Amino acid sequence: MRVALFTRWPEPGKAKTRLIPALGAKGAADLHRRLTERTVATVRAAGLPCEIRSTGADPAMFHDWLGRDVSVIDQGEGDLGERLARAAADLPVLLLGADIPGLKACHLHAAAAALTTAPAVIGPAEDGGYWLLGLAAPAPQVFADIRWGTETVFADTIARLCEPPITLACLADLDRPEDLARWPGL
């Protein structure tokens, strides 16, 4: 079991761009940096291997930033579905983003435990997407022709799974300026 954490290099103007109107380019990139660091720390606390699925910089830069104990693989080309599908080629896997401030080790433990008894586990996000998708069996159909970033991602993913997945707690992600009020300490 491994966690494939999707993140990007915290370059101003390219990271957390929807937050730029509220935080500025540097502020949004700094927040993304902190969120990624928090997520990696949470994966470590859960005792799970962390594989960084990177974009925006050479993998060696991610090692310098996040440590040598994580593997780093470039996300490659294509839409989010194609990049997720590549990460899910080696199973079992927990696919995770770096923008879930409420993520705790217990959430990852629950996801890993679920995959010992079910072919899929999913953590719904408050905005209609998901914060985690775990697979123990191949399910390439869950990544094709999805309208990423919309309020139907969770429902569309559930509909494409061959069996109902185990559903985890609903968490909130931090994508939009209005989400910032929920986590003033960040």
SEMI-429676 format. One line per 2 residues: number of its first residue (from 0); for each residue x, y, z of N, C-alpha, C. Coordinates in nm, 3 decimals. Layout:
N
NUM = X,Y,Z,X,Y,Z,X,Y,Z; ... .
END
This chain:
186
0 = 0.086,-0.118,0.000,0.000,0.000,0.000,0.089,0.123,0.000; 0.060,0.216,-0.087,0.133,0.342,-0.090,0.035,0.456,-0.112 .
2 = 0.078,0.574,-0.071,0.002,0.695,-0.097,0.069,0.766,-0.214; -0.006,0.791,-0.319,0.043,0.870,-0.432,-0.013,1.011,-0.413 .
4 = 0.073,1.101,-0.370,0.034,1.238,-0.337,0.061,1.329,-0.457; -0.045,1.385,-0.512,-0.034,1.473,-0.627,-0.011,1.616,-0.579 .
6 = 0.101,1.674,-0.624,0.131,1.812,-0.587,0.217,1.876,-0.693; 0.230,2.004,-0.683,0.311,2.078,-0.779,0.414,2.161,-0.704 .
8 = 0.514,2.204,-0.778,0.616,2.292,-0.722,0.548,2.424,-0.682; 0.578,2.479,-0.565,0.511,2.601,-0.519,0.565,2.729,-0.584 .
10 = 0.548,2.739,-0.712,0.595,2.855,-0.787,0.486,2.962,-0.792; 0.518,3.085,-0.751,0.418,3.192,-0.757,0.360,3.206,-0.898 .
12 = 0.229,3.215,-0.903,0.159,3.228,-1.030,0.116,3.096,-1.090; 0.166,2.985,-1.036,0.132,2.853,-1.090,0.072,2.760,-0.986 .
14 = 0.082,2.796,-0.858,0.029,2.710,-0.751,-0.091,2.779,-0.686; -0.198,2.701,-0.665,-0.321,2.751,-0.601,-0.368,2.881,-0.666 .
16 = -0.378,2.879,-0.798,-0.408,3.001,-0.873,-0.545,3.060,-0.840; -0.640,2.977,-0.799,-0.772,3.032,-0.764,-0.767,3.116,-0.636 .
18 = -0.658,3.101,-0.558,-0.642,3.179,-0.435,-0.563,3.308,-0.457; -0.511,3.328,-0.576,-0.430,3.448,-0.603,-0.508,3.577,-0.579 .
20 = -0.637,3.587,-0.616,-0.708,3.713,-0.588,-0.709,3.749,-0.439; -0.709,3.651,-0.351,-0.714,3.677,-0.207,-0.576,3.688,-0.144 .
22 = -0.479,3.612,-0.194,-0.349,3.603,-0.128,-0.233,3.658,-0.209; -0.255,3.686,-0.337,-0.145,3.723,-0.424,-0.074,3.597,-0.470 .
24 = 0.007,3.607,-0.574,0.074,3.491,-0.631,0.170,3.427,-0.532; 0.250,3.508,-0.462,0.345,3.453,-0.365,0.272,3.392,-0.246 .
26 = 0.168,3.458,-0.197,0.092,3.406,-0.084,0.024,3.273,-0.117; -0.031,3.261,-0.236,-0.095,3.136,-0.277,0.009,3.024,-0.288 .
28 = 0.125,3.056,-0.343,0.232,2.955,-0.355,0.284,2.915,-0.217; 0.298,3.011,-0.128,0.342,2.979,0.009,0.241,2.889,0.080 .
30 = 0.113,2.917,0.062,0.010,2.833,0.123,0.017,2.692,0.065; 0.034,2.681,-0.065,0.047,2.549,-0.127,0.167,2.473,-0.070 .
32 = 0.277,2.542,-0.051,0.397,2.480,0.008,0.364,2.424,0.146; 0.299,2.504,0.230,0.264,2.459,0.365,0.166,2.342,0.362 .
34 = 0.067,2.348,0.274,-0.029,2.238,0.264,0.040,2.108,0.221; 0.130,2.117,0.127,0.202,1.997,0.083,0.287,1.942,0.196 .
36 = 0.357,2.028,0.267,0.440,1.984,0.380,0.355,1.918,0.488; 0.239,1.976,0.517,0.148,1.917,0.617,0.100,1.780,0.572 .
38 = 0.067,1.767,0.444,0.017,1.640,0.394,0.124,1.533,0.399; 0.246,1.566,0.359,0.356,1.470,0.366,0.379,1.428,0.512 .
40 = 0.374,1.523,0.604,0.390,1.490,0.746,0.279,1.397,0.794; 0.158,1.417,0.746,0.045,1.331,0.785,0.064,1.190,0.730 .
42 = 0.110,1.178,0.606,0.136,1.046,0.548,0.246,0.976,0.628; 0.349,1.048,0.664,0.457,0.990,0.746,0.402,0.944,0.881 .
44 = 0.319,1.027,0.944,0.261,0.992,1.074,0.174,0.867,1.064; 0.112,0.845,0.949,0.031,0.725,0.928,0.116,0.602,0.902 .
46 = 0.245,0.623,0.879,0.335,0.511,0.856,0.323,0.448,0.719; 0.271,0.525,0.623,0.254,0.473,0.487,0.362,0.527,0.395 .
48 = 0.407,0.446,0.299,0.503,0.497,0.201,0.441,0.610,0.120; 0.518,0.716,0.099,0.469,0.833,0.026,0.541,0.845,-0.107 .
50 = 0.461,0.849,-0.212,0.512,0.867,-0.347,0.460,1.003,-0.396; 0.549,1.096,-0.419,0.509,1.227,-0.469,0.491,1.217,-0.620 .
52 = 0.373,1.254,-0.667,0.347,1.266,-0.810,0.358,1.415,-0.841; 0.470,1.452,-0.899,0.510,1.592,-0.907,0.486,1.653,-1.044 .
54 = 0.479,1.786,-1.042,0.479,1.865,-1.164,0.535,2.003,-1.130; 0.594,2.067,-1.229,0.641,2.204,-1.212,0.788,2.219,-1.180 .
56 = 0.860,2.109,-1.153,1.003,2.117,-1.123,1.063,1.978,-1.135; 1.192,1.974,-1.144,1.267,1.849,-1.151,1.243,1.768,-1.023 .
58 = 1.231,1.636,-1.033,1.211,1.553,-0.912,1.318,1.576,-0.805; 1.441,1.606,-0.844,1.546,1.630,-0.744,1.512,1.750,-0.656 .
60 = 1.445,1.849,-0.710,1.405,1.965,-0.631,1.301,1.926,-0.526; 1.212,1.833,-0.562,1.113,1.784,-0.466,1.182,1.705,-0.354 .
62 = 1.284,1.626,-0.389,1.359,1.554,-0.286,1.426,1.652,-0.190; 1.485,1.758,-0.245,1.550,1.858,-0.159,1.447,1.925,-0.068 .
64 = 1.328,1.947,-0.118,1.222,2.014,-0.043,1.158,1.922,0.061; 1.117,1.802,0.017,1.032,1.716,0.100,1.104,1.598,0.165 .
66 = 1.228,1.575,0.127,1.306,1.469,0.190,1.334,1.352,0.098; 1.436,1.281,0.131,1.480,1.166,0.050,1.400,1.040,0.080 .
68 = 1.318,1.042,0.185,1.240,0.923,0.220,1.113,0.908,0.135; 1.085,1.006,0.050,0.970,0.997,-0.040,1.022,0.968,-0.181 .
70 = 0.948,0.888,-0.254,0.983,0.871,-0.395,0.915,0.984,-0.471; 0.974,1.024,-0.581,0.919,1.133,-0.662,0.911,1.087,-0.807 .
72 = 0.791,1.096,-0.862,0.767,1.058,-1.001,0.692,1.173,-1.068; 0.741,1.216,-1.182,0.675,1.322,-1.256,0.536,1.275,-1.299 .
74 = 0.436,1.364,-1.286,0.298,1.328,-1.324,0.285,1.297,-1.472; 0.365,1.359,-1.554,0.357,1.338,-1.698,0.248,1.423,-1.760 .
76 = 0.225,1.397,-1.887,0.131,1.475,-1.967,-0.012,1.424,-1.948; -0.106,1.504,-1.997,-0.246,1.463,-2.000,-0.330,1.533,-1.895 .
78 = -0.459,1.508,-1.902,-0.550,1.567,-1.804,-0.536,1.494,-1.671; -0.607,1.542,-1.570,-0.595,1.482,-1.438,-0.630,1.334,-1.440 .
80 = -0.729,1.295,-1.515,-0.767,1.155,-1.523,-0.654,1.067,-1.576; -0.587,1.112,-1.679,-0.475,1.035,-1.734,-0.361,1.024,-1.633 .
82 = -0.335,1.132,-1.561,-0.227,1.131,-1.463,-0.262,1.041,-1.343; -0.389,1.046,-1.299,-0.433,0.957,-1.191,-0.427,0.811,-1.235 .
84 = -0.469,0.784,-1.357,-0.468,0.646,-1.407,-0.326,0.589,-1.408; -0.228,0.669,-1.445,-0.089,0.621,-1.443,-0.046,0.586,-1.301 .
86 = -0.084,0.669,-1.205,-0.047,0.643,-1.065,-0.118,0.519,-1.012; -0.235,0.488,-1.067,-0.313,0.373,-1.021,-0.279,0.245,-1.096 .
88 = -0.178,0.248,-1.179,-0.140,0.127,-1.253,-0.081,0.021,-1.161; -0.020,0.064,-1.050,0.040,-0.027,-0.953,-0.046,-0.024,-0.827 .
90 = -0.112,-0.135,-0.798,-0.210,-0.141,-0.689,-0.157,-0.224,-0.573; -0.207,-0.202,-0.452,-0.307,-0.104,-0.410,-0.244,0.034,-0.394 .
92 = -0.330,0.136,-0.407,-0.283,0.274,-0.398,-0.392,0.362,-0.338; -0.348,0.463,-0.263,-0.435,0.570,-0.216,-0.394,0.696,-0.292 .
94 = -0.483,0.749,-0.374,-0.457,0.870,-0.451,-0.506,0.988,-0.368; -0.418,1.087,-0.352,-0.444,1.195,-0.257,-0.393,1.327,-0.313 .
96 = -0.464,1.435,-0.284,-0.418,1.569,-0.316,-0.361,1.635,-0.192; -0.297,1.750,-0.211,-0.229,1.818,-0.101,-0.308,1.934,-0.042 .
98 = -0.437,1.942,-0.072,-0.513,2.061,-0.031,-0.626,2.030,0.067; -0.601,1.935,0.158,-0.702,1.895,0.257,-0.647,1.926,0.396 .
100 = -0.665,2.049,0.446,-0.606,2.084,0.576,-0.654,1.998,0.692; -0.774,1.941,0.685,-0.826,1.860,0.794,-0.780,1.715,0.792 .
102 = -0.696,1.678,0.696,-0.650,1.540,0.686,-0.568,1.500,0.808; -0.599,1.382,0.861,-0.527,1.327,0.976,-0.482,1.184,0.944 .
104 = -0.386,1.136,1.020,-0.337,1.000,1.000,-0.450,0.898,1.011; -0.546,0.922,1.100,-0.657,0.827,1.117,-0.738,0.813,0.988 .
106 = -0.749,0.920,0.908,-0.820,0.909,0.780,-0.747,0.814,0.685; -0.614,0.824,0.683,-0.535,0.737,0.596,-0.536,0.593,0.647 .
108 = -0.535,0.576,0.780,-0.546,0.440,0.836,-0.679,0.378,0.795; -0.787,0.454,0.804,-0.919,0.402,0.767,-0.924,0.364,0.620 .
110 = -0.863,0.445,0.535,-0.861,0.416,0.391,-0.781,0.289,0.363; -0.664,0.277,0.425,-0.582,0.158,0.404,-0.653,0.033,0.454 .
112 = -0.718,0.042,0.568,-0.791,-0.072,0.622,-0.906,-0.111,0.530; -0.975,-0.013,0.474,-1.087,-0.041,0.385,-1.043,-0.121,0.263 .
114 = -0.924,-0.093,0.214,-0.878,-0.163,0.094,-0.838,-0.308,0.121; -0.835,-0.349,0.246,-0.809,-0.489,0.275,-0.935,-0.574,0.259 .
116 = -1.051,-0.508,0.253,-1.178,-0.581,0.242,-1.262,-0.540,0.122; -1.224,-0.434,0.051,-1.304,-0.384,-0.061,-1.212,-0.344,-0.175 .
118 = -1.265,-0.345,-0.299,-1.181,-0.307,-0.412,-1.159,-0.156,-0.425; -1.241,-0.075,-0.354,-1.227,0.070,-0.365,-1.274,0.138,-0.237 .
120 = -1.213,0.252,-0.210,-1.252,0.338,-0.099,-1.246,0.482,-0.151; -1.338,0.566,-0.103,-1.340,0.704,-0.149,-1.373,0.796,-0.033 .
122 = -1.308,0.911,-0.032,-1.335,1.014,0.067,-1.399,1.133,-0.002; -1.528,1.154,0.020,-1.595,1.267,-0.047,-1.547,1.401,0.007 .
124 = -1.541,1.498,-0.082,-1.509,1.635,-0.044,-1.638,1.716,-0.043; -1.640,1.819,0.040,-1.762,1.901,0.054,-1.806,1.967,-0.076 .
126 = -1.711,1.988,-0.168,-1.745,2.058,-0.293,-1.797,1.967,-0.403; -1.818,1.838,-0.372,-1.871,1.745,-0.472,-1.764,1.660,-0.538 .
128 = -1.640,1.683,-0.506,-1.531,1.600,-0.556,-1.495,1.495,-0.453; -1.372,1.450,-0.458,-1.324,1.359,-0.354,-1.183,1.399,-0.313 .
130 = -1.151,1.372,-0.186,-1.018,1.406,-0.136,-0.925,1.286,-0.141; -0.980,1.166,-0.155,-0.900,1.044,-0.165,-0.978,0.942,-0.245 .
132 = -0.906,0.870,-0.330,-0.960,0.753,-0.397,-0.858,0.643,-0.380; -0.901,0.533,-0.319,-0.813,0.419,-0.301,-0.862,0.302,-0.383 .
134 = -0.768,0.234,-0.447,-0.803,0.121,-0.532,-0.717,0.000,-0.497; -0.782,-0.115,-0.485,-0.713,-0.242,-0.468,-0.730,-0.329,-0.592 .
136 = -0.820,-0.289,-0.680,-0.845,-0.361,-0.805,-0.846,-0.259,-0.919; -0.808,-0.301,-1.039,-0.809,-0.207,-1.152,-0.947,-0.147,-1.176 .
138 = -0.948,-0.017,-1.203,-1.074,0.053,-1.232,-1.046,0.172,-1.324; -0.989,0.146,-1.442,-0.952,0.258,-1.531,-1.070,0.343,-1.574 .
140 = -1.192,0.288,-1.569,-1.310,0.362,-1.611,-1.340,0.482,-1.522; -1.285,0.486,-1.400,-1.315,0.597,-1.309,-1.237,0.724,-1.343 .
142 = -1.144,0.716,-1.437,-1.060,0.831,-1.469,-1.091,0.893,-1.606; -1.167,0.825,-1.688,-1.192,0.873,-1.825,-1.319,0.956,-1.832 .
144 = -1.311,1.064,-1.908,-1.427,1.149,-1.937,-1.496,1.204,-1.812; -1.417,1.238,-1.712,-1.470,1.303,-1.591,-1.453,1.454,-1.608 .
146 = -1.551,1.529,-1.567,-1.540,1.676,-1.570,-1.475,1.720,-1.439; -1.342,1.716,-1.438,-1.264,1.747,-1.318,-1.291,1.888,-1.269 .
148 = -1.295,1.905,-1.138,-1.316,2.036,-1.080,-1.462,2.076,-1.070; -1.552,1.983,-1.097,-1.695,2.014,-1.088,-1.757,1.945,-0.967 .
150 = -1.880,1.981,-0.935,-1.949,1.926,-0.819,-2.002,1.785,-0.845; -1.978,1.729,-0.962,-2.028,1.594,-0.993,-1.918,1.488,-0.992 .
152 = -1.795,1.524,-0.960,-1.684,1.428,-0.967,-1.708,1.307,-0.876; -1.748,1.332,-0.752,-1.772,1.222,-0.659,-1.882,1.130,-0.712 .
154 = -1.997,1.185,-0.748,-2.110,1.104,-0.796,-2.074,1.030,-0.924; -2.005,1.095,-1.016,-1.965,1.031,-1.140,-1.868,0.915,-1.114 .
156 = -1.779,0.934,-1.019,-1.682,0.829,-0.986,-1.753,0.709,-0.924; -1.843,0.734,-0.829,-1.920,0.626,-0.765,-1.995,0.547,-0.872 .
158 = -2.057,0.617,-0.967,-2.137,0.551,-1.070,-2.053,0.462,-1.160; -1.925,0.491,-1.171,-1.838,0.414,-1.262,-1.770,0.295,-1.196 .
160 = -1.773,0.289,-1.065,-1.712,0.175,-0.996,-1.800,0.052,-1.011; -1.738,-0.063,-1.028,-1.814,-0.188,-1.048,-1.891,-0.230,-0.922 .
162 = -1.833,-0.200,-0.806,-1.897,-0.229,-0.678,-1.900,-0.100,-0.597; -1.999,-0.083,-0.511,-2.000,0.036,-0.426,-1.874,0.040,-0.339 .
164 = -1.806,0.155,-0.334,-1.685,0.163,-0.251,-1.720,0.186,-0.105; -1.623,0.165,-0.020,-1.637,0.208,0.119,-1.619,0.359,0.119 .
166 = -1.708,0.429,0.184,-1.703,0.575,0.186,-1.651,0.624,0.321; -1.554,0.711,0.314,-1.492,0.769,0.433,-1.564,0.897,0.474 .
168 = -1.511,0.963,0.577,-1.566,1.091,0.622,-1.552,1.196,0.512; -1.647,1.286,0.510,-1.644,1.398,0.417,-1.551,1.506,0.475 .
170 = -1.455,1.551,0.393,-1.362,1.656,0.434,-1.371,1.772,0.336; -1.320,1.885,0.377,-1.320,2.005,0.291,-1.180,2.027,0.235 .
172 = -1.177,2.067,0.110,-1.048,2.106,0.052,-1.037,2.257,0.053; -0.920,2.306,0.024,-0.893,2.450,0.025,-0.855,2.491,-0.116 .
174 = -0.953,2.538,-0.190,-0.933,2.573,-0.331,-0.966,2.718,-0.364; -1.067,2.772,-0.295,-1.122,2.903,-0.332,-1.102,3.005,-0.221 .
176 = -1.104,3.131,-0.252,-1.086,3.233,-0.148,-1.183,3.218,-0.031; -1.307,3.179,-0.057,-1.404,3.164,0.052,-1.370,3.049,0.145 .
178 = -1.285,2.955,0.101,-1.242,2.844,0.187,-1.141,2.889,0.293; -1.076,3.001,0.273,-0.969,3.046,0.364,-1.019,3.073,0.505 .
180 = -1.142,3.121,0.519,-1.194,3.156,0.652,-1.201,3.036,0.744; -1.213,2.917,0.689,-1.225,2.795,0.769,-1.092,2.762,0.841 .
182 = -0.980,2.802,0.783,-0.849,2.770,0.840,-0.766,2.898,0.856; -0.800,2.983,0.950,-0.728,3.110,0.965,-0.581,3.090,1.006 .
184 = -0.548,2.977,1.067,-0.409,2.953,1.108,-0.315,2.922,0.995; -0.368,2.897,0.878,-0.282,2.867,0.764,-0.235,2.994,0.695 .
END
